[in-house]
Amino acid sequence: MRSFYHYMMRYRGNKHKDEEKQLAEWMFEDHSFPKQSKSYDELSSYLEFNAPFTGALSVFDRIWDTYQIEES
């Protein structure tokens, strides 16, 4: 299973400017983001304190579910 960060990089190339792309771009630019993590608790905690935009946690939760299904 690859890390959540690596899973999210699929959204960076989106032609549409959506929340998934916005979150992926922010993760890419944030040098402190836990890029090797596969832990929901660690990533959720990080986003709670460093959320890049309103609704980022909702976007994360939605993508996390897909990540779990596709990466397990």
Steps between C-alpha positions, in 0.01 A plus 500: 500500500644836401479802725198731491722779366604288202139403440399868502753598236259358238286810556776752424457463125127567497401755240207606714575713801317302765549439871685175442754675281526787749576259785753305291681818395514619861637163616767517230605852603493435878845366586383400849215282380548138620562365150573140602198460727226244449332586831160667500554638851838655419380658176169619642677658798746677272220636286301617803785731599617595151187494283574691179137595430153470646370152438842338462418243768180401321694456176760293685234275656332444165827413325619288793208260447595454134867465595418219743299310238749543215819446699402201714 
